[in-house]
Amino acid sequence: MTATARTSTARTAGDGTLTGTVLLARFMLRRDRVRIPVWLLALSLSTVVTASNLANTYATAEGRRSRAALIDSPAGAAFSGPGYGLDDYTYGAMLANESLGFVAIFAALMSVLLVTRHTRTEEEAGRSELVRAGVVGRHAPLAAAVLVVGGANVALGALVTLVLGGSGIESVTWPGSLLFGASLAAVGFVFTAVAAVTAQVTEYGRGAAGLAGALLGLAYTLRAVGDMGGGALSWLSPIGWAQATKVYVDGRWWPLGLALLLTGGLLAAAFALTTRRDVGAGLRPPRPGPRTATRFLGTPLGLALRLQRTSLLWWGVSMAALGAVYGAFTGDVRDAIGDNEALREWVATIPGASLTDQFVGVIVSMLAAVCAVQAVLAMQRPRGEETAGRAEPVLAAAVSRTRWLAAHVTVALAGGTLMLLLSGLGAGAVGAASVGDAGLLPRTLGAALAYAPAVWVTAGAALALFGLAPRALAAAWAIVVYAVFVTTFGGLLRLPGWMDALSPFGHVPMLPGEDMRWTPLLLLTLTAAALLTAGFAAFRRRDLDLR
């Protein structure tokens, strides 16, 4: 066969818009042979461990009734969900109310991160253009990513079904476990499609993931505000649809149909949008910049801020809004708790402190753990610059490795602290207005800023991994996930104290209800400094990892 004939045959084979989808899907699975199993095992094991802890902690009917009283309050509805089956609060109903929405958030995060990794990030790095220069259809990369991530959600649903159905816990039945797993998969499907759309909008992978993450935050807020009120807003959230299935209570499948309809519509839009833009470009054209850069932009710190300013903006707005949402509960905490011993046991853990101050301490601890997510994301930026080949020309100029990396570390540490300040400002301002106590605002700000050393430890761990084992940088997420889990569910699940002590956030005094203790904050700061020093030293000694 002549070269012309071979070219003609290849061109004909590539005319199909989905040509090469299966091959690309296999390649994506090969790249994620560790990442996807870790996600699946972490989510499924955390679910079954939560179920086991609930069964062991609330072994009596009286204990389960007190637990139901805890959920049957505005604060409980905002944190957990609408509270189905509270009249006969079985272990299954307990698990569905208090765990399904939480695990669904991480299933959505898994979907968003994986889709953007295999679509927009590949285009940003220039690898997608090389792949599509072969016998690959226009829609094949997106179709392959959707297949892989959709399959990961199916596997997650199946694995959760198996571990819960086989747990042997009373009322955690096989049909209910199947619906539990299907609900998680449905939320994952929706945000797979959401990320597929956002990947068409912006030309940067971080921007696509950030936009999808903002929509996830909106879905959570709509669910929380809706469950706290009449429930109407919850029907605008995919997380609300998953909880509306009433797993282990009524077992309703039809709300998942809403998720499938939305998934189909978003995917159709995503595939249509791919035909309206060039490879590597986004639907939203970048704004033209000034003719000359400012002197500050010519510095490593100026460049790092420029690269992360959009992320800082979105995170700042989101954390202030989330703080305001939880701060709105402060005025009702006394009436909501009343004589409810279960609520008092969850909130009132500090002798002599007012219920308002203790509640503020609880919500600030949870907000602080979320702020650590932004710090880890910021610490992943130098890794992205390194692997994309953009760090090498910068370091080839009169810029030392230490100075370049220090700029990104400064943004991460200062950004994490800023998120604490904004979340405390939102919670404190709204909380102070709701209780009529202007002094609550500075007390809440102080409580939030006390968690800065814990956030720095998290960022320091990420930097140490970046310097010592850059390909294992994703392991830093284990600290964040564990901290979010313990701070959110530690009191509700009555987890032992040693589990709280394993998290850097567990050593921070819960201001303003608790007395200030400077020693643990000093030790956390020294730990962060040691981790940062190790990261800098290791990065100076290793080669750049270009791939």
N, C-alpha and C positions, 0 to 999 in steps of 0.2 A: 504494500500500500504506500502511495506517495505521501510526501509531507502535506501536500495540499488536501489530499483525501482525508488524512488523519485530522487535520485542523477542521475540515468541514464536519467530520463525524463528531468531534468533540463539541463543536459549536451547536450542532443539532441536539446532542445529549444534554447540553446545558440550557436549552431553551426553556425547559420546565422550571417554574419558579421555586419548586421544592426539591430540585435535583441535589443530591448530596446530603439530605437531611439526616438520614440514618448514620452515615459515616461521621458527620459532625457530632451527632449525639453520642456516638461511641467514643469519640475523642474527648468530649466534655466529661463523660463518665470516667474516662481514664485520668483526666486532670483532677477530678474531685473524688478519687477513690478513697481518700482519707477524710476529706472535709464533710461529705454527705453522711457517711456512717457515724461520724462524731456528733453531728447535729441530731441524727435520728436516735442514737443511744442516749444522748443527754436529755432530750425531751421526753422520751418514753420512760427512762429510769426515774427522772424527777417526778413524773406523773404517778408512777406506781409507788414510789417512796412516800409521796404526799398522801396517797390513799392509805398506805399502811400506817403512817403516823396518825392520821385521823382515827382509824379503827382502834389503835392502841391507846390513844389519848382519851377518846370519848367512848369508853366501853359500856357505860350505863345509859339508860334512857333519860335519866335526869341530866346527865352531862350533855347529851345531844339536844335536849330542850333548851338548856342554857346557851348552847351554841346557836340554835335557831334564833333565840332572842337577840344575839349579837348581830346576826345578819339582817334581822328585821328592824332596821333603822336606816335613816338617810346615809349616815357614814358607811354602814355596812354595805348598802346597795351600791354606793359609789365605788367602794374598793373591790367588791366581789361581783355583784350582779343583782338581778331582780329578786332573787330568793324564792325559788319554786319548791314546793313540798315541805314547807316549814312546819305544817301541822303534824306531820309524821316524818321527822328529819332523820332519814336513814343515812347510812354511810354513802350510798350512791348519790342521793340528793346533795349531801354535803360536798362530795367530790365535784359534782357538776357545777354547783353554785360557786365554789371557792377556788377551783383549779382550772376549769375549762377556759375561761376568759384569759387567764394568765398565760397558759400554755399556747393559746391561739395567737397571742401577741408574738411569741418567739417563732411560731410556725410562719407567721407573716414576715418577720425579719429574715428568717432563713430564705424564704422565697425571693424577697426583694434583693438581698445580697447576691444570691446565686444568679438571678436573671441579669442584673447589671454587670456582674463579673463576666458573663459569657456573651454579652451584647455590646453595650456602650463602652465598657472598659476595653474590649478587644478593638473596637474602632478607634478609640482614643490612642491606643498604643500603636496603631497602624497594622496590626496583624490581620484584622478582618479583611482589609483590602487585598492583602496577599492571598488569603484563602479564596476570596471571591474572584480572583483572577483565574482560578482553575475552573473545573467543571462543577460549578456550584450555582444553584439558582438564587435569585434575589431574596427570596423569603426563607431560604434554607437555614441561615444562622439563627434567626429568631424562632423558627419552627423547632429547631433542634433544642434551643434553650428552653422553650416552653415544654417540650416533651420530657427533657431531663428533670426540670424542676417540678413539673406536674407529677412525674413518676416518683420523685422524692416525697412529695406530699401523700401520694397513694401509699407508699411504703411506710411513712410515718403513721398514717391512719391504721394500716394493717398491724404494725408493731404495737401501737398503743392498744388496739383491740385485743391482741394476744396477751399482753402483759396484764391488762386489767381483767379480762375475762378469765384468765387462769390464776388470778391472785387468790381466789377462794374467799374473798371478803364478802360478808353478808350484804345482800341487796345489790352488789356490783355484778349484775347479770351479763350473760353473753350478748343478748340483744341490745341492752343499754350500752355495753362497751363498744359494740359495732357502731352505734349512733355517735358515741363520744369520738371515736376515731374518724368517722365520716365528717363530723362537724369541724374537727381540726383540719382535715384535708380540704374542706370547702373554703375555710378562711385562707388557707395557703393558696388555693386556686385563684381566689379573688386578687390577692396581692401579687401573685405571679403575673396576672393580666395587668394590674396597675403598674408594675415595674416595666412590663413590655411597652406600655404607652409612654411612661416618663422617659424611657430610653430613647424615644424618638424626638423628645422635645428639646433636650439640651445636648450639647456636644461633649459633655464631660461625665464620666462614670459617677464621680462623687455627687455631682449635681442631680443626676437621675436618681441615685439612691436617696439623696436628701429630700427630693421632692416626694418620692414614694413614702419615705419615713414620715414626712409631715402629714401626708394623707392618713397614714396609720395612726399618728397622734390625734388627728381630727376624729377618726373612727372611735378611738378609745374615749375621747372627751364626750362625743355624742352619746356613747353608750353610758358613761358615768352620769352625765347630767340627766339623760333620759330615765335611767333606773332610779335616780334620786327623786324624780318627779312622777309624772303620770305614765311614763314609758313610751310616749310617742316618738321622741327623738331617737330612742334605741333602735327603731325600725329603719333608721337611716344609716346604720352601722353594720358591716358584716360580722363584727364581733357580737353585736346584739342578736343577729340572726342565728348564730351558733348557739347562744344561750337560750334563745326562744324555742329550741328543740325540746327543752325540758327533759334532758337526758336522765334516765333512771327514775323519772317521775311519771310523765305522760308519754314520752317517746314519740314526739312529733317529727316527722321527716320533712314535711312540706316547706319549712323555712329554708332548708338547704337548696330548694329550687330557686329561691331568689339569688343565692350566691352563684349558682350555675348560670342563670340568665345574665347576671352582671358580668361574669367571667367571659361568656361568649361575646357579649357586646363589646367589652374592652379589647378582647383579642382581635375581633374583626376590625376595630378602629386602629389597633397597633399595626396590623398587616397592611391596612390601607395607607397609613401614614408613612410606611417605609418606601412607598412609591413616590412620595412627594418631597423627598430630600436626597441629597447625595451621600455617598458613603463617607463617614467621618464628620458630617455636618448634622446640625440639629434643626428642627423646625423653627426654633427661635434664633434668629441670626444674632451673632455677637455684636454688641455696640462698638462703634469705632472709638478707639482710644485717642488720647491727646497726641499731638505731634512729637512731643518730647516727654520723657518720664521725669517724675520728680526726683530730687536727690535722694529722698528717703527710699523710693522704690529701687534705687540702685544698690541698696544695702541688703544683706541676707535677711534681716528682720523685716524690712519692707516687703521683700519678695514673699516671705512666708506668710505675712499678714494678707497680702494680695491674693495668694492662693487659697487662703482659708476664710476670707471675709464673708463670703456667702454662707458658708456653713455656720460661722459664728452668729451671723444675723438670724438665720432660721432657728438655730438652737436657742438663742437668747429670747426670741419672741415666744417660742414654744414653752420654755421653762418658766417664763413669767406668767404665761397663760395657765399652765398646769398648776403653778403655785397659787394663783388666784382661785382656781376651781376648788382646790382643797382648803384654801383659807376661808372660803365661803361657809364651810361646815363649822367653823370655830364658834360662831354665835349660837349654834343649836346643840353643841356638844353636851352642855349641862342638862338641857331638857331631854335630849335623846338618851342619855345614860340614866338619869333619874336614880331609881333603886335597882336598876338592872345589874346584878352581880357579874354577869358574863362580860358586859361592856366595861365595867369598872376593872375587871381583871386584865382586860386587854390594854386599856389606856392608863388606868391609875396604878402605876408600878413604883412611883416615887413618893415615899411618905412625906406628908407635910406640904406638898406642892398642890397648887390649884389644878382642877381638871382642865382648864383652858391651857395652862402652860404645859401640862403633860401631853395633851392632844397635839399641841404645836410641836413638841419634841418628836412625837411619833411621825407626823407627816413630813417634818423637815428631814428626818433620817431617811425616809423613802425617796424624797426628792434628791437628796445628796447622792444616793446610789445611782440614780438616773443621770445626774450630772457627770458621773465618772464615765459614762458612755461617750460623751463628747470628748473627754480627755484622751481616751483610747483612740477614737477616730482621728483626732489631731496628730497623735503619735504615729499613725499609719501613713501619714502624708509623706514623710521623708522616704519611707520604703517604696511608695509609689513613684516618687521622683527618681529613686535609684534604679528600679527595675525598668522604668520607661526610658532611661538613658538621658534624662534631663539634668540629673545631678552632676554627671561627668563634665560637661562643658562649664558649669558653674565652678566646680572645684579646679578646673584647669586654669582658671583666672587667679587673681590675687586674693583668693578666699580660702582660708584653712578649713579643714574638715570640722574642727571644733566649732569654729564660728558659724559655719553653715548649719550644723546640727543644733547648735545652741539656739539659733533663731526659731527653729521648729519646736524645740522643747519649751522655749519661752511662751510661744503661742499656746501650746498645750496646757502648761501650768496656769498661765494667766487666764486662758479661756475657761478652764475648769472652774477656777475661782470666780470668774465673772458669772458663770451659769449658777453657781451657788448664790451669789449676790442677787441676781435677778429673780431666781425662784423664791428666795427669802423675802425679797421686796414684794413680789406678787402675793405670797401667802400672808405676809405681815400687814400689808396695806389693806387688803380685803378683810382679813381677820380683825384688825384693829377697828375698822369701820363697823363690822358686824357686832362686836361686843361693846363698842363705845369706849375703848381704852387705847388712847394714842400711844401709851408706853409699850404696847404689844409689838409695834413695828420695830423699834430698835432691838427688843429682846429676840424677835424672830430673826432679824438680820444677824445678830450675834450667834444664834444657834446654828444658822446656815453656814456662816464663815468658819465655825469651829470644825467643820468637816473638811476644810481645805487640805490639811495634812493627809487625810485618808485618800482624797482624790489624787494628791501628789504621789502617794505610794503606788496607786494604780498606774499612773503615767510612768513612774519610775520603773515598774516591772515591765511595762511595754518597751521602754527604751533599753533596758538590760537585754531583753530578748532580741531587739533590733540589732544590738551590737554583737551579742554572743551567738545567736542562732536566728538570723533574720527570717528564714523560711518558717520558723515556728512562732512568728509574731502573733498569729491568730490565737495562740494559747492565752494571751493576755485577756481575752474575752471571758475565760473561765472565772477570773477574779470578779469581773463585773456581774456576770450572770449569778454567781454564788451570792454576791453582796445584795443584789436586787431580791433574790429569793429569800434570803435570811431576814432582811429588813422588812420585807413585805409580809412574810408569812411566819416569821419567828414567833411573834406573840400569839398569832391566831392558832398556830399548830403546837404551841408550847414546846418549841424545840429546846433541847438542852443548852446550857450556857456555853459549853465548849464549842458548839457550832457557831455561835455568835462571835466567839473569840477568834475563830479562824479568819474572819473578815476584818480588814483594817477599819471598817466603819463601826464595828462592834466595840472598839476601844474609845470612841469619842463620847464624852458626857452628853446626855440628852438634855441640852439646854432648851428652854429656860427653866424647866422644872427641877432639874438636877443641879447641884453645885458644880462650879467650874473646877476642873482638875487639869492642871497644866502638864503634869508628868507624862501621861499617855500621848498628848499632842506633841510634846518635845520628842518622845521616842519615835513617833510616827514620822516626824520631820527628819530625824536622823536616818531612819530607815529609807525614806525617800531619797535623801542625799546620797546614801551608800549605793542604792540602785542606779541613780543617775550617773554617779561616778563610774560605776562598773560599765554602764552602757557607753559612755564617752570613751573610756579607755579601750574597750573592745572594738569600737568602730574605728578608732585611729589605727588599730593594728591589722584589720582585715581588709581584703580587697573589695572593691565594689562588685556587687552581685548583679550583673546585667543578664537579662533573659528575655 
